[in-house]
Amino acid sequence: MVRASVAAAGLGLGLATSCAPGCARMPEMPPPAELAASAGPALASAPLLARPGEQMRWRVRVGPFGGGSMQLQVAPPARVDGRPVAVLRGQFATSGIASLFENRSSDETTWIDLATGRLLRYRSHAIDGGARSTVEASFAPGVVRVVDRSRGRTTRRWQRVPGDGAPLNMYAALLALRTWPERATGAVTLSVWARSRLWRATVKTPGAVMLNTALGRLRAHRIDGVAWRVRRDGSADPDAQPRRFRLYVSADQRRLPLLVETDSRFGLVRAELVVYRAPSAPALSFGPRGG
């Protein structure tokens, strides 16, 4: 559940615990069908921001307790089927009191076409309570094809992607929102792949704040959002509770995802950026993401 809460939000790394008094409350959560009906336009096409060699690590907390850690690495560009591809590796593991409720770790690799900015492939190896599983996904316009290997069985299925925007996964969504303009007006919607399920998320930005973080006191661009899970046919899933979240991105040239704050049945889940290793190469400019 801890991993699912962070992944479902999929869009940023939480609010600093030392945020000054008076921080705005989390956005309200209408029913999934209402969220889907009122979804804004797709996130506009723009380059994703990734820097080869860049490494980030976030500390995850559930309420006042330690919950685990999450990290992202941007590998040097590779070539797949003759095309230049960016490779992202994300890892997550529960620890502390959270591991008493959910002892889980995952290692995820994402391949993104540098020419178009679209996801090509995704692979996730997970250990959940000692049980191992692997999920692989391939992405085409409007559909995700999934192969799930767990409990000695292989299951193949597909997922329709609603709307007119190509899906992102959690890590690609972070890179996309790093470049979202601080003065953007109105709400936008994006599709986010979270291991084996698709979520939709509507986000908006109310402006910037000063934030005390593990990396110092920084001016941060705040993004508020709500995510809801969708069924295989692309419709809103009434059986899954929507998730509220908030993302803070540093307003300097680095555009770091500083702090995700999101709800879970165990309480507020926060993931704060505690380690950042600068890249040794210029930023990659992924192509447009639009549908």
C-alpha positions as CSV (number, residue, x, y, z in Angstrom):
1,M,0.0,0.0,0.0
2,V,2.9,2.4,0.8
3,R,4.4,1.7,-2.7
4,A,1.0,2.0,-4.3
5,S,0.3,5.3,-2.6
6,V,3.5,6.9,-3.9
7,A,3.2,5.3,-7.4
8,A,-0.5,6.1,-7.8
9,A,0.2,9.8,-7.3
10,G,3.1,9.2,-9.6
11,L,4.0,12.8,-10.0
12,G,6.3,14.2,-7.4
13,L,8.1,13.7,-4.2
14,G,6.3,15.1,-1.2
15,L,5.9,18.0,1.0
16,A,8.8,18.8,3.4
17,T,7.9,18.0,7.1
18,S,9.3,21.5,7.9
19,C,6.9,23.4,5.7
20,A,5.9,26.6,7.4
21,P,2.6,26.8,9.2
22,G,-0.3,27.8,7.0
23,C,0.5,25.4,4.1
24,A,-2.6,25.0,2.0
25,R,-4.8,21.9,2.6
26,M,-4.8,19.0,0.2
27,P,-7.3,19.2,-2.7
28,E,-10.7,17.7,-2.3
29,M,-11.5,14.3,-3.7
30,P,-14.7,14.0,-5.8
31,P,-15.9,10.5,-6.9
32,P,-13.9,8.8,-9.7
33,A,-16.6,9.2,-12.3
34,E,-16.9,12.9,-11.5
35,L,-13.1,13.3,-11.8
36,A,-13.1,11.6,-15.1
37,A,-16.0,13.7,-16.5
38,S,-14.3,16.9,-15.5
39,A,-10.8,16.0,-16.6
40,G,-8.9,18.9,-18.2
41,P,-7.0,18.8,-21.5
42,A,-3.9,16.6,-21.8
43,L,-0.6,17.9,-20.6
44,A,0.8,19.9,-23.5
45,S,3.7,18.5,-25.6
46,A,7.1,19.7,-24.2
47,P,10.5,18.2,-23.7
48,L,11.0,16.0,-20.7
49,L,14.0,16.9,-18.5
50,A,16.6,14.2,-17.8
51,R,20.3,14.5,-17.3
52,P,22.5,11.4,-18.0
53,G,24.2,10.4,-14.7
54,E,21.7,12.2,-12.6
55,Q,20.8,10.4,-9.4
56,M,18.1,11.2,-6.8
57,R,17.1,9.5,-3.6
58,W,14.0,10.2,-1.5
59,R,13.3,9.2,2.1
60,V,9.7,8.0,2.5
61,R,7.8,8.5,5.7
62,V,4.3,7.3,6.8
63,G,3.0,9.8,9.3
64,P,5.8,10.2,11.9
65,F,7.4,6.8,11.0
66,G,10.0,5.7,8.6
67,G,8.5,4.1,5.5
68,G,11.3,3.3,3.1
69,S,13.3,4.9,0.3
70,M,13.0,5.5,-3.4
71,Q,15.7,6.4,-5.9
72,L,16.0,7.3,-9.6
73,Q,19.0,7.0,-11.9
74,V,19.2,8.4,-15.5
75,A,21.5,6.1,-17.5
76,P,23.5,7.2,-20.6
77,P,21.4,7.0,-23.8
78,A,21.2,3.6,-25.5
79,R,19.9,2.4,-28.9
80,V,16.9,0.0,-29.2
81,D,15.9,-1.2,-32.7
82,G,18.1,1.5,-34.1
83,R,16.4,4.3,-32.2
84,P,18.1,6.5,-29.5
85,V,16.5,5.7,-26.2
86,A,16.8,7.1,-22.7
87,V,16.9,4.6,-19.9
88,L,15.5,5.3,-16.4
89,R,16.0,3.0,-13.4
90,G,13.9,3.4,-10.3
91,Q,14.0,1.5,-7.1
92,F,11.8,1.4,-4.0
93,A,11.9,-0.5,-0.7
94,T,9.9,-0.4,2.4
95,S,11.7,-0.2,5.8
96,G,11.0,0.5,9.4
97,I,7.5,0.2,10.7
98,A,6.1,0.2,7.2
99,S,7.8,-3.1,6.5
100,L,5.7,-4.7,9.3
101,F,2.6,-4.0,7.2
102,E,4.1,-4.3,3.7
103,N,7.5,-5.8,3.2
104,R,8.1,-4.9,-0.4
105,S,10.8,-3.8,-2.9
106,S,10.8,-3.1,-6.6
107,D,13.4,-2.5,-9.3
108,E,11.9,-0.8,-12.4
109,T,13.5,0.1,-15.8
110,T,11.8,2.4,-18.3
111,W,12.8,2.9,-21.9
112,I,11.8,6.3,-23.6
113,D,12.1,7.2,-27.2
114,L,14.3,10.3,-27.4
115,A,12.8,11.4,-30.7
116,T,9.2,11.4,-29.5
117,G,9.3,11.3,-25.7
118,R,7.0,8.3,-25.6
119,L,7.4,5.3,-23.4
120,L,8.5,2.3,-25.3
121,R,8.9,-0.4,-22.7
122,Y,8.7,-0.9,-19.0
123,R,9.9,-3.7,-16.7
124,S,9.4,-4.1,-13.0
125,H,10.8,-6.9,-10.7
126,A,9.2,-6.9,-7.3
127,I,9.5,-8.9,-4.1
128,D,6.3,-8.7,-1.9
129,G,6.4,-10.6,1.3
130,G,9.0,-13.0,-0.2
131,A,7.0,-13.6,-3.4
132,R,8.7,-12.5,-6.6
133,S,6.9,-11.2,-9.7
134,T,7.8,-9.5,-12.9
135,V,5.6,-7.1,-15.0
136,E,6.5,-6.0,-18.5
137,A,4.6,-3.5,-20.5
138,S,4.9,-2.2,-24.1
139,F,3.2,1.1,-25.2
140,A,1.5,1.9,-28.4
141,P,-1.0,4.8,-29.2
142,G,-4.1,4.3,-27.0
143,V,-3.1,1.0,-25.6
144,V,-0.7,-0.7,-23.1
145,R,0.1,-4.5,-23.5
146,V,1.0,-6.2,-20.3
147,V,2.8,-9.5,-19.4
148,D,2.5,-10.4,-15.7
149,R,4.6,-13.3,-14.4
150,S,3.8,-14.2,-10.8
151,R,3.0,-17.3,-8.7
152,G,4.4,-19.5,-11.5
153,R,1.8,-18.2,-14.0
154,T,2.1,-15.9,-17.0
155,T,-0.9,-13.6,-17.7
156,R,-1.2,-11.4,-20.8
157,R,-3.7,-8.5,-21.0
158,W,-4.2,-5.1,-22.5
159,Q,-5.1,-1.7,-21.1
160,R,-6.9,1.1,-23.0
161,V,-5.5,4.6,-22.5
162,P,-8.2,7.3,-22.4
163,G,-7.7,10.8,-23.6
164,D,-5.4,12.2,-26.2
165,G,-2.1,12.1,-24.3
166,A,0.5,9.3,-24.4
167,P,0.9,7.5,-21.0
168,L,3.9,8.2,-18.7
169,N,5.0,6.1,-15.8
170,M,5.8,7.5,-12.4
171,Y,9.4,8.4,-13.2
172,A,8.7,9.9,-16.6
173,A,5.9,11.9,-15.1
174,L,8.3,13.4,-12.6
175,L,10.6,14.4,-15.5
176,A,7.7,15.9,-17.4
177,L,6.4,18.0,-14.6
178,R,10.0,19.3,-13.9
179,T,9.5,21.5,-17.0
180,W,5.8,22.5,-16.4
181,P,5.7,26.4,-16.3
182,E,5.4,27.9,-12.9
183,R,2.8,30.4,-14.2
184,A,0.7,27.7,-15.9
185,T,-3.0,28.5,-15.7
186,G,-5.8,26.0,-15.5
187,A,-5.7,22.2,-14.9
188,V,-4.2,19.5,-17.2
189,T,-4.6,15.8,-17.2
190,L,-2.1,13.0,-17.8
191,S,-2.1,9.2,-17.8
192,V,0.4,7.5,-15.4
193,W,1.3,3.8,-15.5
194,A,1.9,2.4,-12.0
195,R,3.5,-1.1,-12.4
196,S,0.4,-3.0,-13.5
197,R,-2.4,-0.5,-13.5
198,L,-3.2,2.8,-15.2
199,W,-4.1,6.0,-13.3
200,R,-5.3,9.3,-14.5
201,A,-4.2,12.5,-12.8
202,T,-5.4,16.1,-13.0
203,V,-2.9,18.7,-11.9
204,K,-2.8,22.4,-11.4
205,T,-0.3,24.9,-9.9
206,P,-1.2,27.6,-7.4
207,G,2.2,29.2,-7.5
208,A,5.5,29.1,-5.6
209,V,6.4,28.9,-1.9
210,M,9.6,28.9,0.2
211,L,10.3,25.5,1.6
212,N,12.7,24.1,4.2
213,T,14.1,20.8,2.8
214,A,17.0,18.4,3.4
215,L,18.9,20.4,0.6
216,G,18.3,23.7,2.3
217,R,15.7,26.5,2.2
218,L,14.5,26.7,-1.4
219,R,11.9,28.5,-3.5
220,A,9.6,25.7,-4.9
221,H,7.0,25.5,-7.6
222,R,3.9,23.8,-6.0
223,I,1.7,21.4,-8.0
224,D,-1.5,20.1,-6.6
225,G,-3.3,17.0,-8.0
226,V,-5.7,14.2,-7.7
227,A,-5.3,10.7,-9.3
228,W,-7.9,8.1,-10.0
229,R,-7.5,4.5,-11.2
230,V,-9.1,3.4,-14.5
231,R,-10.4,0.0,-15.6
232,R,-9.1,-1.9,-18.6
233,D,-11.6,-0.2,-20.9
234,G,-10.3,3.2,-19.8
235,S,-13.3,4.2,-17.6
236,A,-13.0,5.4,-14.0
237,D,-12.7,2.5,-11.5
238,P,-15.4,3.1,-8.9
239,D,-13.9,0.5,-6.5
240,A,-10.6,2.4,-6.1
241,Q,-10.3,5.4,-3.9
242,P,-8.8,8.5,-5.6
243,R,-5.6,9.8,-4.2
244,R,-4.7,13.4,-3.4
245,F,-1.1,14.5,-3.8
246,R,1.1,17.5,-3.9
247,L,4.5,17.9,-5.6
248,Y,7.1,20.6,-5.0
249,V,9.7,21.3,-7.7
250,S,12.7,23.6,-7.0
251,A,12.3,26.9,-8.9
252,D,16.0,27.0,-9.7
253,Q,17.7,25.7,-12.9
254,R,17.9,22.2,-11.5
255,R,14.1,21.8,-11.2
256,L,14.4,19.1,-8.6
257,P,11.4,17.2,-7.4
258,L,11.9,18.1,-3.7
259,L,9.4,16.8,-1.5
260,V,5.5,13.8,-2.8
261,E,2.8,14.1,-0.2
262,T,-0.1,11.7,-0.7
263,D,-2.8,9.9,1.3
264,S,-2.9,6.3,2.2
265,R,-5.0,4.2,4.6
266,F,-2.0,4.3,7.0
267,G,-1.9,8.1,7.0
268,L,0.0,10.8,5.1
269,V,2.9,9.4,3.0
270,R,5.7,11.9,2.3
271,A,8.8,11.3,0.2
272,E,11.5,14.0,0.6
273,L,14.5,14.3,-1.7
274,V,17.6,13.8,0.6
275,V,20.3,13.0,-1.9
276,Y,21.0,14.6,-5.3
277,R,24.0,13.8,-7.4
278,A,24.5,16.2,-10.3
279,P,25.1,14.8,-13.8
280,S,28.3,14.8,-15.7
281,A,26.6,15.4,-19.1
282,P,24.2,18.0,-20.5
283,A,20.4,17.5,-20.1
284,L,18.6,15.2,-22.5
285,S,15.8,16.9,-24.4
286,F,13.1,14.3,-25.0
287,G,10.8,15.0,-27.9
288,P,7.2,16.0,-27.7
289,R,4.9,13.9,-25.6
290,G,1.6,14.8,-27.2
291,G,-0.8,12.2,-28.7
